[in-house]
């Protein structure tokens, strides 16, 4: 019985982390994640409520935490949270399953203490960042942090860009995604060319994040590849 109690306490802690990490979770998704029945999840939610955790139930949608409820051991700035996403991409490429699992659990705990607004931006960035296996290639760019921030805040960026032929031009772009191959690449809507373009970040000679916002492009990274590549 003691073993069952320990498992349940562990699951309740993990369940609370899930509630703090995401805006909304369903009983079905929690049931699948923890390998228990939905009835068990219902009981766990009631246990959290009895313990004073303000879990809100939205009929037909799922569970969420009352806005403002946090366990706040540390706080991160938006750029620090963004940096964690790149670190997460690196670790998820590792071949050691135990390391991946431990880091994924650690990242989930870190995400759970972020404010909802930063959580949303971090999750957006995770969806719009792709890292390849070439982990030991030298990558030279001093713009990634600002580009991440512009991407998640939908801010226009003005760049002075030199292409592979050596021609320089000034562009105003709408950052969409970051990819890493042999170098870092930014996918962005180019207002000069009126289409999505790839920009190698080490060829950006000058960059200014503008105060003007652009309308978000309503598609995922996979949908972008399906539609434009």
N, C-alpha and C positions, 0 to 999 in steps of 0.2 A: 504493500500500500504506500510505503514511503517513496518508493521509486515512482509510482504513479503521481504522487503529489509533487515531486520534483519536476517531473515532465510537464505537469500542468502549470506550475509556476513559471517554468522556462517558456512555455507556449504563451502564457499571458503576457510575459515581458516582451516576447517577440511580436505578439499581436498589437501591443501598445506602440511598439516601434513602427509597425506597418501603418497604424492609424495616424501617427505623427508625420510619417514620410509622405503620405498621399492625401489628396483632398477627399477622396471617396474610395471606400473599399466595399466589396460585396461579400456576403457570407459564402457564396460559391467559390470566389477566388481565394478566400482565406482557408476554406475547407480543402481546396486542392493544394495550396502552399504547405499547409501543416499536416496533410494526410489524415485528417479526421473528418467526421460527419458534420454536416451543416447544423445538426442538432447540438453537437458539442460546441460549435462556434457560438450559437445562440446562448448557451450556458456561460461560455467564457465572457461574452459581452455583458451579460447580466452581472457576472462576478466583478468586472471592472467598474460597472456602474455603482454597485454596492460599495466598492472601495473608494468611491468619490471621483472617479474619472468621468468627466462630462462627455459621454459618448452620445451623439445625436443620431437618430434613425430617420432617414428620409425614405418614405414608402416608395417601393419600386426602384430605388437607386442604391441604397446601401448605408454604410455607417461613415460618420465623420466626427472629428473632435470639435468641440466648441472653440471658435476663433479665440486665439490668445492663450490657450492652454499649452504649456510647454514644460519640459524638464530641462532647465537651462544651464548645463555645466559649462558650456563654452558658446561663444558666438563667433560667426565668421562674417567677413565682409563679402559682398557679392563676387568680387574678383578672386578672393581666396576660395570661395565655394566653386567657382569656375575652374580654378586650377586643379581641384580635386577630381574633376571629371576627366581631365587628361591623364592623371595618375591612375584613375580607375580603368581607363582604356588600356593602359600599359599592362596592368596586373591581369586583366581579363584575357590577355594574350598569352599569359604564362601557362606552361604545360603542367605545373604542379596543381592538382585539383584542390588539395587542402589549402594552399595559399590563396587560390581564387575564392574559395568558400569563405575563409576567414576575412579576406579583404572585403568581399561583397557584404558580409554581415556588419563589418565596421563602417563601411560607407553608408549602409542603411541607417545605422545609429546616428551618424553625423548628419545625414539628410533630415532625420526626424526632428532635430532641434533648430532647423532653419525656419525663418518666417515663411508663411505660405507664398508670398510674392517671390522670394528667392528660390523656394522649392520649385515653383513653376518654371523659373528661368533655368535652373540647374537641370531639370528634367528635359526641357526643350534643347538645351545644349548637348545633353547626352544623346538625344535623338538625332542631332545634326552634326555629330562628330564621328569620323570614321578613321580608325588607325590600322595600318597594315602590319605585316610581320617584320618589316625591315627596321628593327628597333635600334640598330647600331649605326645607321647612316647618320652622318653629320647633318644637322638641320640648323640653318642660321636665319633667325627671324626675331626681331624685337617688337613685333606688333601683335602677337597672339593674344595677349591679355586684353588689349584695347579692342581687338576684333571680336573676341568672345563677348565682351560687354556690349558692343554695338549690336551684335547679332541678337542677343537675348532682350535688348531694350528697343529693338527695331529703330535704330538710329542710322541716318545716312552717314556715309563716310566719303570724304574727298581724298583721292590718292593721286600721287604722281607716279606713274607706272612705266617701267621700261620692259618692252617685250623681248623675245629671244633674238630678234633681229637688231636690237639696240635702239629701236625707235621709242621716244618718250612721249607720253600723252597724259593729260589730266582727265580724270574720270570722277563722277559721282556715282556711287554704287550702293546697293541695298544688300548687306551681308545675309547669306542664306545658310551656308554650311561650311565646315572645315574638314578637309581630308588630308591624310598624311600618306604619302607614298615615298619616293626618294626625297621629296621635299614636302613642306606644308603648302597646301593649296586652299584658296578661298573660292567657294562658289558664290557668286553674287549677281544680282540683276544690275546690268550696266545701263545707266540712263543715256549714255552717249550712243551705244549700239542698239538699245531697246531689245535686249535679250540677255539670257543667262550667260555668263562667261566664267572661265577658270582664271584665277590670278595666283601666280606663285608669290608667296608672301615675301620671299627674299628679294623680289624684284620691285617691291614697293619702296620707292625712294623717299617719299614723304607721305604722311598720313595725318588727316585731321578728322576726328569724330565730330560731326555737326550736331547742333541742338535739335534740328528738324527730324521728325519721325516719319517713317514710311508705313504703308499698310502691309501687314504681314502676308506672306505668300502661303496660302492655305493648302499646303501639300507636305507630305513626309519626304524624307531623303530618298526612300525607295521609290515613291511615286515620281520624284524628280528624275531618277535614273530611268524609270519605265517610260516616262513621257518625253524626255529630252535627249537621252543617250541611245 
